[in-house]
């Protein structure tokens, strides 16, 4: 995944399954000292939650569309 790619959240969080819903856009990526790859994603507002930026592990996201 790269900056600008569109993703969906595929892992239930402790906030509930609808916390990160719809499509998000990858804003940034970061590799930890342990080699873990994280992605910052901008999520849209929903009827329950305000728009939010959040960091996710790569296994929590599914790529929908790549930015060319």
N, C-alpha and C positions, 0 to 999 in steps of 0.2 A: 504494500500500500504506500501511496505517496500523497504529498500535500495536494489538496484539490479533489481527491477521490471521494466518491459518495459511498457510504457504508450504512449498514443496519446493525443493531445490537442483537446478539443471538444468545446471550447468557443472562439468566435472571439475576438481578441484583438484590441486595438486602432491602432496597426501597420498593420492590415489587416489579412485576413484569412490564408494567406500562411506564416506568420511570423514564427510560430512554426509548421512545417510540418514534416511528417514522424513519426518515432518512437524515443522516448527519454528514457533515463535510469534514474531512481530515484537515486540520490546521497545522499540525507539527508532529514530529516524531522524535523519540529520545531512546537511546540505548543505555541501560544502566551498567554499572561496573560488572554486574553478574551476567551481562549479555542479554538481559530481558528487554524486548522491544516494546515500547509504549507509544500510543498514539493519542494526541489531543484532538477531540472531536467537538464540533459545534452542533448541538442538538436544537431542534425547533421547539417553540413553546407548544404546550398542549393545554387541554381544558383543566388539567390538574397541576401542571408544573410550568414554571417560567422557562424561557430559553436558557440553556446552560452549556458551558464548556466543561468537558471532563476528560480525564486521562483513562485509557483502557489498554489492557493487554491485547495482543493481536488475536488471541483465541476467542475474545469476546465479540469480535466484529466480523461481519461478512461483507466482502467487497461487492458493491452493486454496479458501479460504473467508474471506470478509470478516466482520469483527466489526461488529455492528450497534449 
